[in-house]
Amino acid sequence: MTAQELTYLFVGLTFALYIGIAIASRSSSTGEFYVAGGHVNPIANGAATAADWMSAASFLSMAGIIAFEGADGARYLMGWTGGYVLLALLFAPYLRKFGKYTVPDFVGDRYYSQTARMVAVVCVIFISFTYVAGQMRGVGIVFSRFLEVDINTGVIIGMAIVFFYSVLGGMKGITYTQVAQYCVLIFAYLAPAIYISIIMTGNPLPMLGLGSTVAGDSSIFLLDKLDGLTDELGMRIFTESNKSMIDMFFITAALMAGTAGLPHVIVRFFTVPRVRDARISAAYALVFIALLYTTAPAVAAFARINIIENIDSVSYSELPQWFKRWEEAGLLAWLDKNGDGDVQYRGGAAFSPSKPIYSNERGVNGERELVNEATSGPNELYIDRDIIVLAHPEIAKLPDWVVALVAAGGLAAALSTAAGLLLVISTAISHDLLKKTLMPKISERQELLYARFAAAVAVLVAGLFGINPPGFVAEVVAFAFGLAAATFFPVIFLGIFYKKMNKEAAISAMLTGLVFTSSYIVYFKFIDPSANRSVNWWFGISPEGIGTLGMIFSFFVAFFVSRFTSPPPLEIQDLVDDIRVPVNSFEKVNEA
């Protein structure tokens, strides 16, 4: 079978598996729709949490960013992994003991305020729609190349799949679907990485192969070879950082705090039976996540070397078919600046703006004609960062079944997180906005109906964001983490560990973080993108890292307001004490 036929087969089989699981585990009550009835096994919940959290940004974009930025890409590794440790140790057990369905549910009850609940709902919608834009973009990228459709059509197909199993199954269906998706995505990520590591270094473990010598020459280390290649071509050195220390720190901190404040990850810890199980599932999830995150830097280094050795100074007519297929997908472009017919892959942008703009004509070599202005530098090639993981098996000349497997894995990563985010949005609307605020007298059946309708609307809006995303996948996701860091992290942290934190302080803190962080991002990414330079950023902090400053402002506002307003009622203070009291591991606890 050809790679195309195998791709259709693998993707079709995995989609059939996901839909079958959704049908078999469809929700029949709001408890099952929101938190899977609270009876998910900790190991299964750990796998589902890993799939929910390791989105298209982790699978598709992270290795691509590291491949292009080198050491600067470590901000994602440190931020996302460290943030999960923060969530597992600092929040998960206490939130499970509180025993609510959603983050707005926690905020509304802890801060004894419907207004606080409504502000939390707004924050959930902002964060989740920003995050889901990256996931739908990832779905479109995979479909555009492997199923030979344009990106927008790919997004629409992904919408249809997510719509089916998120609307039908709710959290119960999504949980067990995500277990299957984790198995698919981790195998799809590790299999080609192991294959390529053996070829390039002789070491079957990619994370060790990164620090090994190249196969056939024990005197040259892989990273030294990569640094030499990139230096010769005027590219960024892989092992050196080019970001300022303050921006690197603020981005990493925003990713860490944002991870701990992500609503769709937090809700996963409400699905296990006991507080002890929340801790166990968090530990399992960290192990499952580490398998991919320790492999990503090696994948980035392997891909960078293979791209340089297989593309640079090669005649366009002699390039392999994978190059031209990605070119057709609009995610790779070549501009023959010197007219010699060879691809010159060098440092710097090939043309301006940085994304290719195609005409309907073909160049003299058969390449897709561009209408962009050429830059003055020698680089003639544009490569979308989000295709590195997907294209690498073809670049490395791996078997067709590996190519097809990676396509299925990329879709599993994007769809799993998209489903979790859409469920959080629908739950916030049906449970927190309608049932808890506007329509408290609706029956459970009506609430479930509204939840499914809200999920359907959320799918449509997410598709629009996926068709017109505000950046590449990991960048869009980083903005969502910044918003979560500035809004939810302070109110959850203080809600658990500070008894005097009151409703006025919580509302003020969330609004401060949301307005400041979103305004900064919108200004520098949309209103005046030409000002998107470190000289114009506050204190040299990029939009990716501004969530940390927003979080600092939120903490300051929270302490200031709580100092000059009435303390919470005594029963709320007693509740905070009760949340923090350790639970005997032998005691049967079920607070839900």
VEXZATI-418320 format. One line per field, with one value per residue (C-alpha): residue number from 1; chain; x negated, y negated, z negated. Coordinates in steps of 0.001 Angstrom, whole numbers, plus 500000, padded with zeros to 6 digits. Each point is the difference from the previous one (the first is absolute). Example, Ala and Ser with C-alpha at 12.3 -4.5 7.8 and 13.67 -1.06 7.14 Angstrom:
<pts>
pati c(1,2)
kolpa c(A,A)
east c(487700,498630)
north c(504500,496560)
up c(492200,500660)
</pts>
This chain:
<pts>
pati c(1,2,3,4,5,6,7,8,9,10,11,12,13,14,15,16,17,18,19,20,21,22,23,24,25,26,27,28,29,30,31,32,33,34,35,36,37,38,39,40,41,42,43,44,45,46,47,48,49,50,51,52,53,54,55,56,57,58,59,60,61,62,63,64,65,66,67,68,69,70,71,72,73,74,75,76,77,78,79,80,81,82,83,84,85,86,87,88,89,90,91,92,93,94,95,96,97,98,99,100,101,102,103,104,105,106,107,108,109,110,111,112,113,114,115,116,117,118,119,120,121,122,123,124,125,126,127,128,129,130,131,132,133,134,135,136,137,138,139,140,141,142,143,144,145,146,147,148,149,150,151,152,153,154,155,156,157,158,159,160,161,162,163,164,165,166,167,168,169,170,171,172,173,174,175,176,177,178,179,180,181,182,183,184,185,186,187,188,189,190,191,192,193,194,195,196,197,198,199,200,201,202,203,204,205,206,207,208,209,210,211,212,213,214,215,216,217,218,219,220,221,222,223,224,225,226,227,228,229,230,231,232,233,234,235,236,237,238,239,240,241,242,243,244,245,246,247,248,249,250,251,252,253,254,255,256,257,258,259,260,261,262,263,264,265,266,267,268,269,270,271,272,273,274,275,276,277,278,279,280,281,282,283,284,285,286,287,288,289,290,291,292,293,294,295,296,297,298,299,300,301,302,303,304,305,306,307,308,309,310,311,312,313,314,315,316,317,318,319,320,321,322,323,324,325,326,327,328,329,330,331,332,333,334,335,336,337,338,339,340,341,342,343,344,345,346,347,348,349,350,351,352,353,354,355,356,357,358,359,360,361,362,363,364,365,366,367,368,369,370,371,372,373,374,375,376,377,378,379,380,381,382,383,384,385,386,387,388,389,390,391,392,393,394,395,396,397,398,399,400,401,402,403,404,405,406,407,408,409,410,411,412,413,414,415,416,417,418,419,420,421,422,423,424,425,426,427,428,429,430,431,432,433,434,435,436,437,438,439,440,441,442,443,444,445,446,447,448,449,450,451,452,453,454,455,456,457,458,459,460,461,462,463,464,465,466,467,468,469,470,471,472,473,474,475,476,477,478,479,480,481,482,483,484,485,486,487,488,489,490,491,492,493,494,495,496,497,498,499,500,501,502,503,504,505,506,507,508,509,510,511,512,513,514,515,516,517,518,519,520,521,522,523,524,525,526,527,528,529,530,531,532,533,534,535,536,537,538,539,540,541,542,543,544,545,546,547,548,549,550,551,552,553,554,555,556,557,558,559,560,561,562,563,564,565,566,567,568,569,570,571,572,573,574,575,576,577,578,579,580,581,582,583,584,585,586,587,588,589,590,591,592)
kolpa c(A,A,A,A,A,A,A,A,A,A,A,A,A,A,A,A,A,A,A,A,A,A,A,A,A,A,A,A,A,A,A,A,A,A,A,A,A,A,A,A,A,A,A,A,A,A,A,A,A,A,A,A,A,A,A,A,A,A,A,A,A,A,A,A,A,A,A,A,A,A,A,A,A,A,A,A,A,A,A,A,A,A,A,A,A,A,A,A,A,A,A,A,A,A,A,A,A,A,A,A,A,A,A,A,A,A,A,A,A,A,A,A,A,A,A,A,A,A,A,A,A,A,A,A,A,A,A,A,A,A,A,A,A,A,A,A,A,A,A,A,A,A,A,A,A,A,A,A,A,A,A,A,A,A,A,A,A,A,A,A,A,A,A,A,A,A,A,A,A,A,A,A,A,A,A,A,A,A,A,A,A,A,A,A,A,A,A,A,A,A,A,A,A,A,A,A,A,A,A,A,A,A,A,A,A,A,A,A,A,A,A,A,A,A,A,A,A,A,A,A,A,A,A,A,A,A,A,A,A,A,A,A,A,A,A,A,A,A,A,A,A,A,A,A,A,A,A,A,A,A,A,A,A,A,A,A,A,A,A,A,A,A,A,A,A,A,A,A,A,A,A,A,A,A,A,A,A,A,A,A,A,A,A,A,A,A,A,A,A,A,A,A,A,A,A,A,A,A,A,A,A,A,A,A,A,A,A,A,A,A,A,A,A,A,A,A,A,A,A,A,A,A,A,A,A,A,A,A,A,A,A,A,A,A,A,A,A,A,A,A,A,A,A,A,A,A,A,A,A,A,A,A,A,A,A,A,A,A,A,A,A,A,A,A,A,A,A,A,A,A,A,A,A,A,A,A,A,A,A,A,A,A,A,A,A,A,A,A,A,A,A,A,A,A,A,A,A,A,A,A,A,A,A,A,A,A,A,A,A,A,A,A,A,A,A,A,A,A,A,A,A,A,A,A,A,A,A,A,A,A,A,A,A,A,A,A,A,A,A,A,A,A,A,A,A,A,A,A,A,A,A,A,A,A,A,A,A,A,A,A,A,A,A,A,A,A,A,A,A,A,A,A,A,A,A,A,A,A,A,A,A,A,A,A,A,A,A,A,A,A,A,A,A,A,A,A,A,A,A,A,A,A,A,A,A,A,A,A,A,A,A,A,A,A,A,A,A,A,A,A,A,A,A,A,A,A,A,A,A,A,A,A,A,A,A,A,A,A,A,A,A,A,A,A,A,A,A,A,A,A,A,A,A,A,A,A,A,A,A,A,A,A,A,A,A,A,A,A,A,A,A,A,A,A,A,A,A,A,A,A,A,A,A,A,A,A,A,A,A,A,A,A)
east c(500000,498882,499433,503216,502021,498444,500805,503659,500019,498324,501984,503239,499377,499131,503054,502197,498456,500664,503597,500616,498728,502185,503097,499222,499378,502559,501208,503493,499766,498392,497561,498765,499953,498028,497641,500590,501962,496852,499055,497059,497065,496874,497823,502612,500422,496231,499922,503049,498417,496778,501939,502142,496960,497570,501751,499072,497493,498127,500248,499725,498472,497628,497306,500376,499363,496984,498687,500076,499220,497731,499406,502660,502611,499186,502540,502777,498362,499341,503232,502476,498326,499266,503530,501453,497928,501320,503577,499591,498438,501647,503550,501241,500620,501627,502274,501085,500810,502113,501952,501522,500672,498112,497528,502791,501840,497008,499693,503731,500250,496616,500610,503723,500883,501935,498102,496712,501456,500974,496557,498491,502324,498787,496384,500664,501460,497110,497339,501671,500811,496459,498615,502342,499018,496558,501506,502305,497108,497996,502847,500129,496235,500097,502995,498652,496909,500938,503565,499145,502548,499486,499555,503495,501596,497838,501255,503613,499408,498417,502987,502358,498040,499666,503664,501060,498177,499964,503719,501049,497609,499238,497195,500709,499612,497104,498073,499893,499487,496990,498504,500051,498681,497083,498999,500165,498132,497178,499325,500134,497489,497563,499893,498391,497811,498553,499596,498104,497916,498710,499168,498231,498316,500410,501813,503612,500971,500426,499565,496544,499253,500162,496770,498351,497469,501145,500162,496769,497849,499507,497967,502943,502896,503423,500487,496517,500851,503283,498354,497398,502613,502164,497014,498777,503410,500407,502766,500634,497648,502040,498334,499957,502805,500868,502857,499527,499829,503058,502184,498901,500813,503400,501080,498960,501768,503157,500035,499493,502698,502261,499747,501055,502961,501296,503702,500073,497072,501258,503392,498310,499271,503722,500594,498250,501760,497722,497474,497296,500881,499483,496408,499448,501429,497855,496891,500943,500737,496560,498342,502103,499198,496271,499789,500749,498323,496629,500118,500935,496520,498499,502703,499219,496258,500434,502457,497766,497065,502084,501600,496654,498360,502945,501137,497203,498336,502169,501609,503772,500527,498147,501869,502048,503783,500557,498599,502445,502961,499365,499549,503434,501393,498734,497715,496669,498874,496961,499034,497133,498256,496840,501633,497704,502802,498461,501539,497848,500942,498287,500580,502621,503419,500384,502632,502232,502428,498784,502968,500159,502555,500610,501151,501704,496913,497026,496362,497490,498985,503575,500107,503054,499645,499974,501067,497989,497137,496618,497770,496384,498602,498862,502763,502467,502049,502952,500886,503016,498894,503104,499086,496621,501288,502425,497502,496983,500760,500157,496844,498183,501333,501789,502509,503432,501751,498016,501086,503643,499643,498706,503022,502329,498005,500138,503760,500340,498014,502010,503423,499506,499265,502615,502673,498961,500053,503383,501445,498703,501649,503334,499916,499266,503006,502516,499024,498526,501803,503410,500555,498158,500959,502589,502253,499636,503314,499180,500047,496939,501250,500334,496553,498502,501760,498630,496519,500102,501348,497250,497382,501346,499801,496502,498873,501162,498253,496835,500011,500076,497018,498194,500558,498676,497485,497978,496649,498307,501314,497664,500105,503803,499937,497447,502457,502649,497542,499229,503691,500405,496965,501321,503590,500465,496641,500200,503643,499580,496731,501324,503348,498243,497210,501271,503086,500468,500317,503510,502377,499085,496323,500681,502141,497500,497054,501611,501119,496569,498205,502460,500156,496282,498735,502517,499518,496227,500268,502637,498021,496663,501399,502892,500327,496339,498053,497217,499251,499517,496355,498205,499260,503739,501020,500367,496709,499135,502803,501596,503763,499228,498619,502255,502273,497370,500183,503800,499834,497810,502498,502842,498284,499297,503606,501323,497958,500729,503771,500287,498199,502604,503169,501881,498521,501890,502741,498799,501499,497896,496865,500849,500483,496500,498566,501906,498686,496404,500336,498182,502291,499120,499096,502077,503057,502630,500582,502486,500763,501679)
north c(500000,496431,497438,498273,503204,500897,496514,500375,503433,498937,496788,501788,502766,497579,497840,503102,500923,496551,499906,503564,499123,496879,502035,502707,497490,497319,497895,500394,497458,496631,501649,502290,497160,497633,502265,503539,500862,499553,503681,500027,502281,497956,501628,499381,496456,499522,501048,497853,497021,500446,500106,497036,497958,501085,498142,499279,497532,502827,502517,497767,496705,500377,502005,497629,496966,501663,500972,496360,498220,502527,499294,497268,502711,501326,497518,502340,503083,498319,498051,502712,502837,497902,498645,503456,500851,496802,501002,503562,499029,496660,500136,503445,501650,496922,499329,503649,499757,496918,502274,497698,500410,496995,497247,497349,502310,499844,496231,499392,502107,499145,496291,500215,497852,500449,497036,501787,503068,497942,498400,503497,501149,497114,500919,503669,499022,497635,502552,503018,498378,498609,503447,501897,497803,501638,503485,499483,498507,503158,502184,497964,500340,503796,500382,497521,502079,503604,499981,497512,497347,496337,498953,498527,503225,501907,497807,500687,503782,499758,497996,502756,502705,497990,499018,503631,501373,496879,499254,503637,501290,496972,500478,503716,500586,497555,501605,503471,498608,498065,503179,501485,496744,499967,503513,498955,496722,501286,502997,497734,497614,502557,502476,497656,498369,503391,500995,496799,500075,503463,498834,496801,500978,503748,499354,501245,497426,496573,498073,501617,499846,496202,500032,502851,500066,500419,503510,501009,497278,500118,496774,497734,499339,499491,496510,498898,501135,498080,496834,500232,500378,497130,497700,500624,499072,496864,501490,499817,502251,502818,499980,496206,497751,496752,498875,497517,501477,498076,501064,503625,499922,498362,502349,503077,498724,499219,503506,501531,497989,500285,503783,500043,497764,501709,500818,503035,501621,499134,501581,503333,500347,499781,503272,502367,501548,498760,497308,502664,501021,496408,500170,503420,498987,496848,502140,502342,497049,498528,503277,500199,496373,500457,502652,497359,497011,501680,501137,496647,498365,503049,499932,496304,500596,503028,498098,496940,502080,501998,496883,498295,503110,500904,496579,497435,499437,502638,499293,499512,502548,502619,499406,502924,500090,499206,496502,499306,501447,497675,497172,500801,499900,496413,500738,499961,497566,499356,496737,500309,496700,500578,501939,503038,502525,501167,499628,497761,500638,497346,497791,497270,499665,500885,497378,497435,500456,503206,502094,500999,498338,502114,499086,502416,500186,502373,498931,501014,503027,501096,498512,498225,496366,497419,496363,499106,497549,501706,498999,498963,503085,503248,502213,501270,502436,499637,502936,499828,500990,502094,502536,501112,503038,500969,499653,501473,503702,499237,497878,502847,502507,502156,502681,498874,501503,497670,496992,501078,500669,496482,498534,501987,498912,496312,500186,501847,497270,497132,501645,501147,496514,498354,502295,499228,496259,500090,501964,497397,497250,501825,500849,496393,498858,502719,500581,496722,497454,501652,502482,498100,496454,499243,503092,501758,501861,501976,503777,502238,501118,496400,499163,502932,498828,496472,501437,501879,496973,497806,502570,499916,496187,500101,502409,497562,497024,502059,500870,496312,499367,502955,498629,496573,500628,497100,501815,503388,502728,499741,496194,499962,502537,497888,497083,502232,501008,496327,499239,502986,498886,496462,500936,503428,500725,497155,500603,503775,499738,497380,501761,503083,498473,496567,499976,496220,499979,498660,499594,496372,500909,503018,498046,497127,502375,501961,496858,498401,503043,500487,496378,499268,503228,500153,496288,500385,503054,498434,496764,501553,502832,498327,496220,499117,503154,497854,498971,503663,499495,500238,496251,499262,502736,499119,500843,502080,502516,501566,500705,503666,499095,497116,502382,500082,496237,500225,502641,497732,497175,502386,501107,496372,498933,503011,499221,496274,500390,502731,497742,497232,502092,502310,503488,503064,501494,502406,503005,499197,499714,503334,501446,498876,501675,503173,500091,499895,502664,503168,502951,503410,502235,502818,497830,500325,496517,498984,496306,499797)
up c(500000,500688,497252,501024,499777,496651,498704,500934,498365,496729,499652,500860,497471,497207,500749,499940,496640,498516,501215,498810,496525,499940,500880,497429,497206,500823,497079,498601,497144,499299,497567,502779,502535,497741,497992,501355,496850,497882,500360,502436,499139,499047,502670,502692,498733,500138,503655,500802,498208,501981,503283,498960,499072,502763,502762,503591,498575,498282,502828,503072,499037,497057,501808,502967,497821,498365,503448,501127,496724,498316,496314,499998,500507,496530,498626,501126,498521,496656,499848,500951,498096,496919,500076,499928,496922,498430,500812,498742,496662,499272,501356,501041,496583,498485,502953,500023,496313,500710,502359,502623,503711,501396,499182,500019,497573,497648,500400,499484,496825,498493,500496,499174,503007,503221,501434,499362,501705,503060,500253,499809,502810,502175,499239,500859,503361,500801,499073,501588,503329,500242,499256,502302,502958,499927,499854,502975,501953,499212,501277,503201,500549,499697,502290,502555,500645,499403,501285,502760,499148,499157,496375,499692,501216,497529,497159,501020,500039,496541,498768,501112,498154,496779,500180,500042,497007,497811,500406,499680,497360,497847,497465,499698,503734,500321,497128,501490,503496,498687,498536,503507,501466,497578,501072,503655,499621,497794,502249,503054,498411,498624,502900,502590,497323,498994,503641,500873,496803,500925,503522,498937,496722,499558,496701,499829,497355,501662,496739,499624,503706,499776,497982,501894,502814,503585,501420,501737,498401,496231,500062,500959,497681,501556,498522,501114,503521,499891,498705,502754,502736,498760,499509,503551,501406,497869,497862,496292,498012,498474,496580,499498,498768,501753,497753,497194,496516,498775,502938,499671,496284,500464,502804,498012,496879,501985,501454,496543,498230,503041,499963,496356,500842,503152,499513,502309,498143,496516,500676,500664,496285,499229,501865,497551,496958,497195,499097,499842,503550,501172,498765,501571,503370,499963,499495,502837,502284,499305,501020,503169,500852,499372,502740,502633,498392,499514,503635,501602,499892,501717,502684,500558,500377,502290,502196,500296,501190,502467,501472,500571,501476,502249,501258,500079,503391,501686,503369,499730,502770,497938,496738,498690,500287,496330,500589,502800,498073,497059,502495,501406,496473,499698,497049,501829,502694,502191,501696,502524,499305,502029,502844,499754,499390,496700,496557,497812,496356,497905,496965,500170,501611,503665,500712,498356,498356,498395,501197,503693,502247,503098,503493,502389,502188,500017,500041,502652,497904,499310,496492,498664,500985,497212,500040,496880,500175,499715,497088,500471,498268,501650,498547,502606,497933,497632,497708,497720,496491,499471,502703,498623,498083,502772,502833,498216,500687,503728,499855,498235,502570,497425,501076,501158,496984,497719,502072,499695,496279,499335,501788,497739,496940,500926,500362,496682,498202,501468,499680,496403,498715,502216,498554,496423,500643,501703,497103,497532,502038,500210,496272,499050,502024,499064,496364,498744,502162,500390,497165,497277,501034,502660,499983,496621,500337,503160,499672,500364,503397,501186,498641,501918,503162,499565,499383,503293,501866,498491,501068,503559,500144,498488,502739,502682,498400,499469,503691,500925,497732,501564,503501,498970,497193,498549,500346,500212,497722,497003,500063,499860,497177,498109,500025,498409,497278,499347,499531,497645,497976,499597,499133,498416,498392,497431,498998,499710,498087,497594,499794,498612,497923,498860,497777,500177,503783,500615,502925,500725,500208,502234,502459,500148,500488,502844,501828,499585,501399,502854,501156,499700,501577,502853,500786,500197,502260,502268,500359,500894,502140,501820,499558,500525,500919,501461,496415,499092,499101,496700,499995,499809,497561,496333,498296,503087,499295,503094,500316,499256,496586,499000,498081,497233,499566,500131,497258,497843,500438,499096,496802,499051,500638,498079,496876,500229,500388,497352,497533,500314,500282,497663,499417,501238,497784,497311,501781,503069,497883,498384,503488,500993,496903,500811,503578,498775,497308,501174,500605,498526,502912,498511,499524,502657,501341,502626,499865,503376)
</pts>
